[in-house]
């Protein structure tokens, strides 16, 4: 005759320790976000502003990049139309757009 503690999913030891528990979430279903440290800090009303020259820098690099590419296309730059002028224009555009992302 099989003992009470034998069978599928049961240990064969004589002491019944209860069901086997797996390591998992020990905090329960709801966790207070403040207690767990997962709260985004509240933004202050103090606004940061870019310096006055920053807007001119952004517009200057964007316009200079476009102007370089247009003048290259019209072959008005020294030498013949060159891929290097096009590359300079594209780099200036990327610098301008990169600076525009940080403008406040």
Buried (B, 14 or more C-beta within 10 A) or exposed (E): EEEEEEEEEEEEEEEEEEEEEEEEEEEEEEEEEEEEEEEEEEEEEEEEEEEEEBEEBBEBBBEBBBEBBEBBEEEEBEEEEEEEBBEBBEEBBEBBEEBBEEEE
